[in-house]
Amino acid sequence: MKLFLTEKLFHECGKSGATCIGMWNAFISTLGTNSECFKAIQVFENIPSTLIKTHSTFWNVMVTCTHARQTEYGHYLLARIVKTLWIEPTIEIMGTYLDGLARGKVIDEA
């Protein structure tokens, strides 16, 4: 029920034009911590290009991947951060990435 209300609030704010990257980050985080990994990734992929994704945005998605053991998407995301967006990952993003590899039992890569 709470997740439904969160999603409703997120969409209502979007309709009113009151959106910022912080709202997207909060929604991704909420989905990720409530076992809605694929939905969180979908929301992340649909962030409008007019909004600038912050380190917090990438960290929230990486945490989601870690909890869902989605090591492939985590690896894709890290490569995208570095190669495509030219952003240096923070220690928090790298630590979460390594945690995800360990949880996904991909120790050799970690």
C-alpha positions in Angstrom: 0.0 0.0 0.0 2.8 2.5 0.9 4.6 1.8 -2.3 1.4 2.5 -4.3 1.1 5.8 -2.5 4.7 6.7 -3.2 4.3 5.9 -6.8 1.1 8.0 -7.0 2.8 10.9 -5.3 5.7 10.7 -7.7 3.4 10.7 -10.7 1.2 13.5 -9.3 4.3 15.7 -8.8 5.4 15.0 -12.3 2.0 16.1 -13.7 2.3 19.4 -11.8 5.8 20.0 -13.2 7.4 19.9 -9.7 10.1 17.4 -10.6 13.8 17.5 -9.8 16.5 14.9 -9.8 16.0 14.5 -6.0 12.5 13.2 -6.5 13.7 10.7 -9.1 16.4 9.6 -6.7 14.0 9.1 -3.8 11.6 7.1 -6.0 14.4 4.9 -7.3 15.6 4.3 -3.7 12.1 3.5 -2.5 11.6 1.0 -5.2 15.0 -0.6 -4.7 14.6 -1.0 -1.0 11.2 -2.6 -1.5 12.4 -5.3 -3.8 11.3 -3.6 -7.0 14.7 -3.7 -8.7 13.5 -3.9 -12.3 11.0 -1.1 -11.8 13.7 1.0 -10.2 16.0 0.4 -13.2 13.2 1.3 -15.6 12.5 4.5 -13.7 16.3 5.3 -13.9 16.4 4.7 -17.6 13.4 7.0 -18.1 14.8 10.0 -16.3 14.4 13.0 -18.7 17.5 14.2 -20.4 16.8 17.6 -19.1 17.7 16.5 -15.6 21.3 15.9 -14.7 22.0 12.5 -13.0 24.1 13.0 -9.9 26.4 10.6 -8.0 23.4 10.0 -5.7 21.3 8.8 -8.7 23.9 6.3 -9.8 24.5 5.2 -6.2 20.8 4.6 -5.7 20.6 2.4 -8.8 23.8 0.5 -7.8 22.3 -0.2 -4.3 19.2 -1.5 -6.1 21.3 -3.8 -8.2 23.3 -5.0 -5.2 20.2 -5.9 -3.3 18.7 -7.8 -6.3 22.1 -9.4 -7.2 21.9 -7.8 -10.6 25.6 -7.9 -11.2 25.3 -7.6 -15.0 23.4 -4.4 -14.8 25.7 -3.1 -12.1 28.7 -3.8 -14.4 26.9 -2.1 -17.3 26.1 0.9 -15.1 29.6 1.3 -13.9 31.0 1.1 -17.5 28.4 3.7 -18.5 29.3 6.0 -15.7 33.0 5.9 -16.6 33.1 5.5 -20.4 30.0 7.2 -21.7 29.3 9.9 -19.1 32.9 10.6 -18.2 32.1 10.7 -14.5 34.6 9.4 -12.0 32.7 7.0 -9.6 32.7 7.9 -6.0 34.1 5.5 -3.3 30.4 4.8 -2.3 29.5 3.7 -5.8 32.7 1.6 -6.1 32.1 0.0 -2.7 28.5 -0.8 -3.5 29.6 -2.2 -6.8 32.1 -4.5 -5.1 29.4 -5.5 -2.5 27.1 -6.4 -5.4 29.8 -8.6 -7.0 30.4 -10.4 -3.6 26.6 -10.9 -3.1 26.3 -12.2 -6.6 29.1 -14.6 -5.9 31.3 -13.1 -8.6 34.2 -12.9 -6.3 36.8 -13.2 -9.1 35.7 -9.9 -10.5 35.6 -8.2 -7.1 
